[in-house]
């Protein structure tokens, strides 16, 4: 589905990504974990077309897309749910969701309406607040809204940047249960997360990132046994 090959990206003089490579199979949830500053958000931004790599490839369904702009990436099927959610506070919950369907406005509006109903079924709490300003929602509900907005574009790959950031443990559990359900329903997800324990709960494959490179990779059950992962990310040893 999605393949990243030898990706290099700079932020000014900072060589943020240094030869990153990994695969995201269709219908899987793949997690990138690592400490703050490891390059995880830069990686998602590069895959989403926000940053231009100076070397390497982003391949979606066999086609190179690394030179496309962010809006074109969405139309190709890559949708980013950004860090800190970045919803539009003054717009209603419904309008925020509808903005996620912007690339599809030339199509069948009945399909968009059905997708809105699916989002409300996925996050029932949003259905009770559709007419309310999004800025009045709790942090957890804003994260639900951001995920729902991303899904409204009907992405081939949904990119999630730190969905647990700033949320209470019970809300983190609820968000990750939702991600687990999305995976079970066949949605392809690339997740970036500092909370390695939560990420390993839902992921099929985990890549550990540090200083702009992939340092370790494996299935969650394998990495949980790795002493380096236990000490650095799981609070053991």
Helices and strands as residue ranges (DSSP letters): E 2-11, E 14-24, E 29-33, H 40-47, E 55-60, E 63-64, H 70-76, E 78-81, H 93-100, G 102-104, H 109-122, H 124-127, G 134-136, H 139-151, E 157-161, H 169-184, E 189-193, H 196-202, E 205-210, E 213-218, H 220-223, H 227-233
